[in-house]
Amino acid sequence: MSFTGTFRTRMTSLGDVGLANRDVLFALAIVLVLAVLFLPVPTWLLDLGLALSLSVSVLILMVSLWISRPLDFSAFPTVLLVVTVLRLALNIASTRLILSHGHTGPSAAGHVIEGFSQFIMGGNFVIGVVIFAILIVINFVVITKGATRIAEVGARFTLDAIPGKQMAIDADLSAGMIDEAEARRRRKELEDESTFFGAMDGASKFVRGDAVAGLVITGINVLGGMAIGIAQQRMSFESAASVYTILTVGDGLATQIPALVVSLAAGLLVTKGGNVGSADKAVLTQLGGYPKALMVAGGLLGTLALTPGLPLGPFLLLGGGFGAAGWYAMRGQVRRAALAKLEGRKTAAALPEESVEDMLKVDEVKVEVGNHLVPLILNKNGPLTGKVKTLRKRFAKEFGFILPSVRIKDSSFLPPKGYVISVMGVEVASGEVRPKQMLAIDPTGGAAPDLPGEATREPTFNLQARWIDPSRHEEAIAKGYTVVDPESVITTHLTEVIKDHLPALLTYAAMQKLLDGLGREYQKLISDMVPSRITLVVVQRVLQALLAERVSIRNLPAIVEAIAEAVNWTRNITLVTEHVRARLGQQICQSLTASDGFVPVIVLTPRWEQALAAGIVSDGEDRRFALPPTQVQEFLTALRITIQKHATPQVWPALLVGAEVRPFVRSLLERVSPMTPVISHAELHRKVAVKTVDQV
């Protein structure tokens, strides 16, 4: 190996060792800073420390300017503490040198302090005192006070907003808008944000205390130096005042300038807020984003240039600069709009033609909207899109069924304000809404609301309604009407459509996914049952039959157990379903319980019980219903009248019949009153309180 290669290898190894032990190096640096507080420091080391303080302060300011968001500099509170302690240690070291050797001349405290005293003050301590006082006022009264207040308010608002943000993350996760990894990342970011702003609230006090300490140390240096110079060094009052004041103010400038730079960095960091991007982008983009404002400002400056008594050159130069900037900004906006339009045309032209295979795919649930409703679906978090996604959480909790993805798109074939809902490629519902208006509904089902607007009918439940201006929202609520926005109208309609078509949406693949989510013990039960005794299609049909009557399948383990019990004596899907319903009796009754704690039911008279039972014809396990048409019509008419007498939006009674006839009564009733639940005596749990409201 050559000498160059060996040298490079050794240097790389030393670099790796240095990186591996940087925690030790950092600890040693902190110990060194603390040592400066107590041990004498030579002038060359003080010069090095002051130069380091100024360099680090400038570095902090540059980082604060270029970071995209405040959290990218989350170590700022720690860095602020370290540089503050460093400046205070250098202040004490310089104080020691000034008081000990100040009588020797301007270089007694090192060349950095001497350079500040000569360059900024010009050897005149009065100028130095004035500049130092101004820097203290700027740092302490203006920058530090404002940054401290912003940090306090930011910390309080951030902590107050944490519960709402956590709920929003959980809602997005439940709705399927984000996955678990993204949810963890957002929670971690939220935690970091609260920690950062809480730390900034405390760290801002370091900057304020540093300014106060610098002022106190400066006063001590002047008074102490003059006392030492006059009493010990036998200097005259004028000589002692001049020498020690120049040294002290030079020392104050050498430490307050870095302090001012760090205070400015802290102010930039806390005022950045929610802006994303470096400070120059945030400021210049927003200030230069309004060409008319720039041109008006340029015109005002031009007017000031022509005002008698004011200098022509500066105002005319600045006015011309502002006007030119506004003109270029306006040209840039026009050019960007043209480019965006051109890119849109190119993108549209470059879209691949839909393949035959894609055309054959059928969307399980699809919502199409007219041209005027496009703003509701413009992005993933649009008003309609966001509400549709929350349906997944609702249906998972209510029915134990994870909805397939709902495809939402615009269609030029629809009326501008119309929408269409399709299930499995078949159009099943449609309606019209008015964007930028509210729908006032009379929940009692009476006449259209007594408000100015367009009379209509609510598309889901066909209730009298009226489209009103949003300004009349409070008035409509005060009159007892229900007021909803257009996207809520579509979402409600979609919800009821999905409820009516849950069996069709529970495809074989969806059912298989539900079964795969069961625990290992139930996987063993399913493998013992399928395919030796039944097929998975039978399980699917049973689940579809439950969903058809809006019975939740969330308790899937109990359903699988009930199916395993039933297949020991029957393969008939209807009989298996009835056995499952009996096992789910407590769940079914709980869903039907009214606010008073009772399950309201309508019962059959013995005449109809006997007539319905006599209409069942059995052929082995196969059963069919053979009731004469006239008798069916009479039964349904009497049933409809009784249900309408007692049904309200708050309470909807169930029909209680015998277990043998329940599936047949349900098949008859769903033609005239599909919302009415039909339960059997076998489904009544022993602890359920039943209240008979009428009989047929």
KEFIDO-517020 format. One record per residue (C-alpha): residue in three letters; x, y, z. Coordinates in steps of 0.2 Angstrom, whole numbers, plus 5000, padded with zeros to 4 digits. Last residue first. Example, Ala and Ser with C-alpha at 12.3 -4.5 7.8 and 13.67 -1.06 7.14 Angstrom:
SER506849955036;ALA506249785039;
***
This chain:
VAL448849635070;GLN449349685087;ASP449849855096;VAL451149935107;THR451849785115;LYS453249825127;VAL454749705129;ALA456049715143;VAL457549615138;LYS458349515152;ARG457849345144;HIS458449385127;LEU457149385114;GLU457849305098;ALA456849145100;HIS455249245100;SER455549305083;ILE456049465076;VAL455549575061;PRO456249745059;THR455249875050;MET456349985038;PRO455849875023;SER454049925025;VAL452949875010;ARG454049745000;GLU455149705015;LEU453549645024;LEU453249485013;SER455049425014;ARG455149465033;VAL453549365036;PHE454349215027;PRO455949225037;ARG454949245054;VAL453749105051;GLU454548965060;ALA455249075074;GLY453549145079;VAL453149335076;LEU453649495084;LEU453549645072;ALA454749785078;PRO454249965083;TRP455050115076;VAL455350255089;GLN456250415086;PRO455750455068;THR454050395072;ALA453150225069;HIS451550195079;LYS450050225067;GLN451150185051;ILE451550015058;THR449649975061;ILE449150025044;ARG450549935035;LEU450149775044;ALA448249775040;THR448649805022;LEU450049665022;PHE448849535030;GLU447449575018;GLN448549565003;VAL449349405009;GLN447549325012;THR447049384994;PRO448649304987;PRO448349134995;LEU449849085007;ALA451048955000;PHE452748985008;ARG454148865005;ARG455248755015;ASP456648645010;GLU457448535024;GLY456248395020;ASP454848455009;SER453948575020;VAL452448685015;ILE452248845026;GLY450548925024;ALA449748845040;ALA451048935050;LEU450449095043;ALA448649065046;GLN448949005063;GLU449949155068;TRP448649265059;ARG447149205069;PRO448149205085;THR448449385084;LEU450149445078;VAL451249555089;ILE451849735086;VAL453449775097;PRO454249915106;VAL455849855115;PHE455949945132;GLY457250045140;ASP456350215139;SER457550275125;ALA457050135114;THR457849965113;LEU457949895095;SER459949885094;GLN459949805111;CYS458649675105;ILE459749625091;GLN461349615102;GLN460449505115;GLY459749395101;LEU461349355093;ARG461249175096;ALA459449165090;ARG460049265074;VAL461349125071;HIS460048995072;GLU458849085060;THR460349105048;VAL460748915049;LEU458848885045;THR458848995030;ILE460448935023;ASN459848745024;ARG461348635028;THR460548565044;TRP460948465059;ASN462848485063;VAL462848635052;ALA461948735065;GLU463348725079;ALA464748775067;ILE463648925061;ALA463348975079;GLU465248975082;VAL465549075066;ILE464249205072;ALA465049215089;PRO466749245082;LEU466049375070;ASN465349495083;ARG465449635071;ILE464149555060;SER462849695063;VAL461049655059;ARG460449775046;GLU459149645039;ALA460149625023;LEU461649625034;LEU461149465042;ALA460649375026;GLN462349425018;LEU463249345033;VAL462249185030;ARG462649185012;GLN464449215014;VAL464549065027;VAL463648965014;VAL464949015001;LEU466348965012;THR465748785010;ILE464948675022;ARG465348505032;SER467048455026;PRO467548615017;VAL467648705029;MET467048665047;ASP468748605054;SER469648735045;ILE468448865051;LEU468648805069;LYS470548815068;GLN470448985061;TYR469449025076;GLU470848975088;ARG472149075077;GLY471149235079;LEU469949315066;GLY470649435053;ASP470649305039;LEU468849285041;LEU468549465038;LYS469649455022;GLN468749305016;MET467149395017;ALA467749545007;ALA468449424994;TYR466849334993;THR465849494991;LEU465049585005;LEU464549734995;ALA462949644988;PRO462349605005;LEU462749785011;HIS461649854997;ASP460249945008;LYS461550005020;ILE462550075006;VAL461150174999;GLU460750245016;THR462550305019;LEU462650375001;HIS461050475004;THR461750545020;THR463450585011;ILE462550674997;VAL461550785009;SER463050815020;GLU464050875005;PRO462650995001;ASP462651075019;VAL461351025032;VAL460051125042;THR458651025052;TYR457251145056;GLY456651195073;LYS456251375070;ALA457851425079;ILE458851315067;ALA458151395052;GLU458551575059;GLU460351515063;HIS460651455045;ARG459851605037;SER461551675031;PRO461851515022;ASP460551555009;ILE459151425009;TRP458651274999;ARG457051205005;ALA456451045012;GLN454950925012;LEU455550745016;ASN455950615003;PHE456950515015;THR458650515005;PRO458350644992;GLU457650785003;ARG456250864993;THR456251034986;ALA455651214988;GLU456951354983;GLY457251484995;PRO456451605008;LEU455951515024;ASP454351435030;PRO455051255029;ALA454151135016;ALA452651055024;GLY452650925037;GLY453850775038;THR454250805056;PRO456050825052;ASP455650985042;ILE457251005032;ALA458251165028;LEU459651125014;MET461051245014;GLN461751344999;LYS463551364992;PRO463251214980;ARG461351174977;VAL461050984977;GLU460250864965;GLY459850674967;SER460250504961;ALA460150324967;VAL460450144962;GLU461450154946;VAL462249984943;GLY464149964942;MET464249864958;VAL463350004967;SER463150164958;ILE462650334966;VAL462250484954;TYR462450664957;GLY461650824950;LYS462051004950;PRO462751024933;PRO461550884926;LEU462550724922;PHE463450684906;SER464950794910;SER465450674925;ASP466450704940;LYS467250574950;ILE467150494967;ARG467650304969;VAL467150234986;SER468450114993;PRO467749955000;LEU466749965016;ILE467449875031;PHE466049775039;GLY465749755058;PHE464049835056;GLU464049985067;LYS465950005071;ALA466549965054;PHE465150055046;ARG465550215055;LYS467450205053;ARG467250175034;LEU466050315033;THR467350445038;LYS468050435020;VAL466450495013;LYS466550655024;GLY468350695018;THR467850674999;LEU466350785001;PRO467150935008;GLY468850905000;ASN470250825009;LYS470850714995;ASN470650854982;LEU469450944971;ILE467950834976;LEU466750974983;PRO467351094970;VAL466750984956;LEU464951004961;HIS464551124947;ASN465151004934;GLY464050864939;VAL464450724952;GLU464750544951;VAL464850434966;LYS465450254964;VAL465350094975;GLU465949924970;ASP466849994954;VAL466749874940;LYS468249834930;LEU467949794912;MET468549964906;ASP470149934915;GLU470449774905;VAL470049864889;SER471349994893;GLU470950174896;GLU471950284884;PRO473550354892;LEU473550534898;ALA474850634888;ALA473550754880;ALA472850794897;THR474550814904;LYS475050924889;ARG473551034891;GLY473851054910;GLU475651094906;LEU475051234894;LYS473851304907;ALA475151304921;LEU476451384909;ALA475151524904;ALA474751554923;ARG476651554927;ARG476951684913;VAL475551794919;GLN476151794937;GLY477951824931;ARG477351974921;MET476552044936;ALA478052014947;TYR479152104934;TRP478052254934;GLY477952254953;ALA479852244954;ALA480052384942;GLY478852494952;PHE479752464968;GLY481452504960;GLY480752664952;GLY480052714969;LEU481752674978;LEU482752774966;LEU481552924966;PHE481452924985;PRO483352914987;GLY483753044973;LEU482453184975;PRO482953234993;LEU481353305003;GLY481153495005;PRO479853504991;THR478853344988;LEU479353274971;ALA480253124978;LEU478753094990;THR477653074975;GLY478852944968;LEU478852854984;LEU476952844983;GLY477052784965;GLY478252644970;ALA477152594985;VAL475652584973;MET476652474961;LEU477252354974;ALA475452334981;LYS474852304963;PRO476152164960;TYR475552064976;GLY476651904977;GLY478252004980;LEU477952024999;GLN477351845001;THR478751774990;LEU480051884998;VAL479651845016;ALA479351655015;LYS480651625002;ASP481951735011;ALA481551645028;SER481751475021;GLY480351355018;VAL478651315027;ASN477751455036;GLY476751385051;GLY477551505064;LYS479151585058;THR479051715072;VAL479851595084;LEU481351555074;LEU481651735067;GLY481551805085;ALA482751675091;ALA483951715077;LEU483851895081;SER484251865099;VAL485751765094;VAL486351915083;LEU486052035098;ALA487051915110;PRO488451905097;ILE488452105097;GLN488252105116;THR489852015120;ALA491152115110;LEU490152275113;GLY490252245132;ASP492152215131;GLY492352375121;VAL491252465134;THR492352395148;LEU494052435140;ILE493552615135;THR492752645152;TYR494252575161;VAL495452685151;SER494452845151;ALA493852845169;ALA495552795176;SER496352935166;GLU495053065171;PHE495153015189;SER497053015190;MET497952855192;ARG498752795209;GLN498652615203;GLN497852555219;ALA496552685224;ILE496252775207;GLY496452625195;ILE495552505207;ALA494152615210;MET493952665192;GLY494052475187;GLY492652435200;LEU491552565194;VAL491752535175;ASN491752345177;ILE490252335189;GLY489252445177;THR489752325162;ILE489352175172;VAL487552235176;LEU487152275158;GLY487852115152;ALA486852015165;VAL485252105159;ALA485552055141;ASP485951875146;GLY484351865157;ARG483251915141;VAL484151785130;PHE484051655143;LYS482151695146;SER481851645128;ALA482451465132;GLY480951445144;ASP479651475130;MET480751395118;ALA480751235128;GLY478851225127;PHE478851265109;PHE480051125106;THR479150995117;SER477451035109;GLU478251015091;ASP479150855095;GLU477550775102;LEU476650825087;GLU477950765075;LYS477950595085;ARG476050585083;ARG476250625064;ARG477550495062;ARG476550365071;ALA475050405061;GLU476050385045;ALA476650215050;GLU474950165055;ASP474150205038;ILE473350365032;MET471650415025;GLY470950245030;ALA469450325040;SER470150255057;LEU471850335053;ASP471150495048;ALA470050505064;ASP471550455075;ILE472650595068;ALA471150715070;MET470950665088;GLN472750695091;LYS472650865083;GLY471150915094;PRO472050855110;ILE473650945106;ALA472951115102;ASP473051185120;LEU474851135121;THR475251225104;PHE474251375109;ARG475151395126;ALA476851365118;GLY476551495104;VAL475951625116;GLU477451605127;ALA478651605112;ILE477851755105;ARG478051855121;THR479851805123;ALA480251855105;GLY479452025107;LYS480352055124;THR482051995116;ILE481952095100;VAL481352265106;VAL481652305125;PHE483252195128;ASN484152185112;ILE483752355105;VAL483952445122;ILE485552355125;LEU486252395108;ILE485752575111;ALA486652585127;PHE488252505119;ILE488152635105;VAL487952775118;VAL489352715129;GLY490552685115;ILE490252865108;VAL490652925126;PHE492152815127;ASN493052895112;GLY494452785106;GLY493652775089;MET492152695097;ILE491752555084;PHE493552525077;GLN494552565092;SER493552485106;PHE493052335096;GLY494952315091;GLU495452325109;ILE494152195114;VAL494752075101;HIS496552115105;GLY496552055122;ALA495952125139;ALA497552235143;SER497652285125;PRO496952465129;GLY498252505142;THR499252445157;HIS498052515170;GLY496752385164;HIS497852235170;SER496952165185;LEU495252245183;ILE495152225165;LEU495852045165;ARG494551985178;THR493152075169;SER493751985153;ALA493651815161;ILE491951855168;ASN491251915152;LEU491951765143;ALA491051655155;LEU489451745152;ARG489651735134;LEU489951545135;VAL488451525147;THR487351605134;VAL488151505120;VAL487651345129;LEU485951395134;LEU485551445116;VAL486151285109;THR485051185120;PRO483551295116;PHE484051285097;ALA484151095096;SER482451085088;PHE483151175072;ASP482151075059;LEU480651095071;PRO480551285067;ARG480151255048;SER481151265032;ILE482851305039;TRP483851445030;LEU483651595041;SER483851505057;VAL485351415051;MET486151585046;LEU485751665063;ILE486551515072;LEU488151525062;VAL488251705065;SER488151675084;VAL489351525083;SER490651645074;LEU490451785087;SER490651665102;LEU492151585093;ALA492951755091;LEU492651795109;GLY493351635115;LEU494951645104;ASP495251825110;LEU495051765128;LEU496351625124;TRP497551745118;THR497251855133;PRO497651725146;VAL496251655156;PRO496151655175;LEU495151505182;PHE493351515189;LEU492151555176;VAL493351495162;ALA493251325170;LEU491351315166;VAL491751335148;LEU493051205149;VAL491851085157;ILE490551115143;ALA491951085130;LEU492450925139;ALA490650865138;PHE490550905119;LEU492150805117;VAL491450655126;ASP489850655116;ARG490950675100;ASN491750505104;ALA491150405090;LEU491450555078;GLY493250575084;VAL493550385082;ASP492850385064;GLY493950535060;LEU495550455067;SER495150305056;THR494850405041;MET496550495045;ARG497450325046;THR496650265030;ARG497150425021;PHE498950415027;THR499050235022;GLY498450275005;THR499650415002;PHE501050315008;SER500750174996;MET500050005000;
***
